[in-house]
Amino acid sequence: MISFDSSPTLTVWRMLLALAVVFVLLMTSGWTAISRQRAPGESREAALSTWRHGRIGTHELPDPGAPAPVLAAFFRSLTPAQRERLAVEHPFVVGNLDGAPVTLRYRANRYALSRALGVERARVDDKRLTADGRREAARRVHRFTSLMRAGRQILSFDPAGKGRVAEVFGDLDRAQRVSVIVPGVDTNLLTFQRTARRYTAPVGMAQSLYAAERTAAPATRTAVIAWADYTAPGGVGMDAAIGRLATDGATRLVSLAGALPGRSRVTLFCHSYGSVVCGVAARRLPARVTDVTVAGSPGMRAETASGLGTRARVWAMRDTDDWIADVPYLEVGGLGHGADPMAPEFGARVLSASGAAGHAGYFEPGTESLRNFAEIGVGAYDSVSCASGDDACRSGISGRMAV
C-alpha cells in the first residue's frame, strides 16, 4: 500500500502509473466490474426462503448463515432418513452448507445438478432464446452431465450467474492433510474443467496435485479440493485490478477452512487472483491452516508476509516466463494488490518453479513447481526446492512435520 509519508514525487509517480493501468484495462476489457450477464439458475434467495419456512419433524431448520459447529450439531441430531429428506427437498441449501456432513452435501448436489440439468435441457430447445443463448445452454448441459458422473464428489454447486462449484478428490472425512486450490480469473462453471490444457483448470490442477501428493507420501491420507466456490473476475479487467471480489471470496474461503471435517492440517494453493483471495482471508484463517502457497501472484493486499496476520507459513513461486511479473505491484486507492510476494523484503519462503512454463503451468506433471506443491501439501518441508538453490526457504522448519 502507498504510504503518504513517502516522498511526494514517488507518490505522484505511482498514482500516475495506477491511472495508466486503469486506462489500459478499460481500453482492453471494458468496465467488467459493471457490465455483467447472468445465466439462469434456481434463485438462491428462493431456495433460502423455502428453507427458512421449513421444518423437519419437530425441528425448525437452522439459519443457513449459522456457524459451522451449530449446523454440524443440527445435522447430528437428525436421523439418516431426515437428513436425506432435507437433501432431496432443499438440495441448493444443503449442498452448500459448511457444517453439513460432506457425504450428504455430495448427494444434495447430485439432486441440485439434476434439477439444473433439466432447466438447461429445456433452454437448448427454447426458440425464444438467441442462438448464443442456446449454445451456452448446451455447454451447461455438457458441464452438468459431466459433474454428475459416478464417483464425482461435488462439495458445492450454485448454477446461478456464471456459477460456482467445488469438487473433492480423496476421502475428506478421513484425510490427515487437505489441500485447497484457489484459482484465479475466468474461473466459473464452464471453465471448471478443460480437455485441452487440462492442468490450467481447477479440476486438472486438483487431480495433478492429488496424484503428486500420493506419490510423495503414499502412507499419508490426503484430499484435494478444487475450490471454484467464489465469483472470480472475468478476464484481466477492472474486477481483477480491485479487491471487491477477493473480499467476498475470502469470506467463503474462511468458512470452508473452518468447517472441514476432522482434525486435518490444511494447505492453501492460491494461483494468480486466487492469491489475492488468500491474502484477504489470511488473518481470519483457523489455526489448522498451516501453509499458504501462492503462484503467479499479483499481490496479496499486504506489504509483507507478517502483515497478512496469519501464523501459517507463506510460500511463493513464479516462473521466469510468467507475464504477471510485468504487472505493477502497487496499491493506490483500492487499485492493485500491493507488494510482490517474490520480493525479498516481503518475507515469503521463495520456491523453485522450474518447468512451469508461464502463468498457467504450475500444476503440470513433471514440473518442480508441482513437486514442491506436493511436498508442502504432505508436510515434507525438508524436500522442497528453494528458488535460490540453497535451503533458504526451509529455514526454521524441522523436516517432515507430523500429521
PyMOL commands that set and color helices and strands:
alter all, ss='L'
color gray80, all
select helices_A, chain A and resi 8-29+44-52+68-76+80-89+91-94+102-124+131-147+189-191+198-200+202-216+238-241+244-259+273-284+306-308+323-326+344-346+368-377+381-383+392-394
alter helices_A, ss='H'
color red, helices_A
select strands_A, chain A and resi 55-56+59-60+153-158+164-170+177-182+222-228+265-271+289-295+313-317+349-350
alter strands_A, ss='S'
color yellow, strands_A
deselect
rebuild
show_as cartoon
